[in-house]
Amino acid sequence: MPVINALRSERNMLESGSRSDRIRKRRFPQLQISLSSILIMTSDVEIIGVSRSLLGLSLPVHWNFTYHQGMKNLHHHYDGLIFDMDGTLADTMPTHFVAWSRSMAEHGIELTEERFYALGGVPAHIIIDMLAAEQGKTVDARAVAEVKEALFLELLTDVQPVVPVKAIADFHREHIPMAVATGSLKWVAEKILKALGIREWFAAVVGADDVVRPKPAPETYLKAAQLIGVDPKRCHAFEDTELGMQAARDAGMKVVDINTLR
């Protein structure tokens, strides 16, 4: 009963909490909670799970995340797996938003939290150019993006994985080639993956600076597939934003939404 009461308390906090909490609740609307696992349920998309910090739940470390059984033997149906990083493999989005807010404020540019999440996966300099044009500002987008990334890394003292996605990658790394396709700069992605202790799991990492047309264009996913030597149509992708999922679909891949975006 104490555990159930604690979970109810967490749910009440989300229902009456801050704007950030409400966004999290909207992204994870259906939770079936048991004492030993969290099952992510949905009727229209294939969901595999979410991290504890994104859910806003303080769960004991011995609890297990149970994900969709269809995720267990993907190597029987596909020849390669390709993962987004921010918000998919790494629980970095809240820290990214803090860095975005501070760096944009210095230039008088507004970026709401809702729009930040909607633009997930789009390279920073493209977002900055777009926001500056919309708000009548003139900035060096690439220079501002570099400052934003430096601040992000300064704030990112203890990066955590998105647990169920990491579990899927861990299960398949001995069975099937895998790559990371991210909207972050490659050096930033390399640093985060190494901090998570999973860099060696992936045969290739493709960043926004590795392609001419990054996300939401499909080029990042297409290059990742090429580097692991797999036909894009034989790849299975993992994403947490609609723009990222569209990039994977346009590359000809099946994609799993790790959230409950609808």
BELSUL-V820587 format. One line per field, one symbol per residue. ss: DSSP state (H for helix, E for strand, L for the rest). phi: phi as a letter, one per 30 degrees, with the letter a starting at -180 (. if undefined). psi: psi as a letter, one per 40 degrees, with the letter a starting at -180 (. if undefined). A space follows every 50 residues. Layout:
# BELSUL-V820587
ss = ???
phi = ???
psi = ???
This chain:
# BELSUL-V820587
ss = LHHHHHHHHHHHHHHHLLHHHHHHHHHLLLEEELLLEEEELLLLLLLLLL LHHHHLLLLLLLLEEELLHHHLLHHHLLLEEEELLELLLELLHHHHHHHH HHHHHLLLLLLLHHHHHHLLLLLHHHHHHHHHHHLLLLLLHHHHHHHHHH HHHHHLLLLLELHHHHHHHHHHLLLLEEEEELLLLHHHHHHHHHHHLLHH HLLEEELHHHLLLLLLLLHHHHHHHHHLLLLHHHEEEEELLHHHHHHHHH LLLEEEELLLLL
phi = .edddddddddddddcddeddddddddbdbbccbdcaccccacbbdcckb dddddicccedddcccceddddbdddbbcabbcdcdicdcdcdededddd ddddddciccbddddeddcejdeeddddedddddciccbdeddddddddd dedddddbdcddeddedddddcdccadbbcbbdddddddeddddddibed dcdabccddcbdbdedddeddddddddcibeedccccbbbbddddddddd djcdbcddccdb
psi = dddddddddddddddeaiddddddddegdhhhhieeihhhiieeihieii iddddehgiieeiihhihdeedfdeeeieihhhichecdhgedddddddd ddddddefhhhiddddddehehidddddddddddefihigdddddddddd dddddgdghiihdddddddddedediiiihhieiiddddddddddefede dhdihhideeidgaieiedddddddddefhhdeeihihieiddddddddd eeiiihheafh.
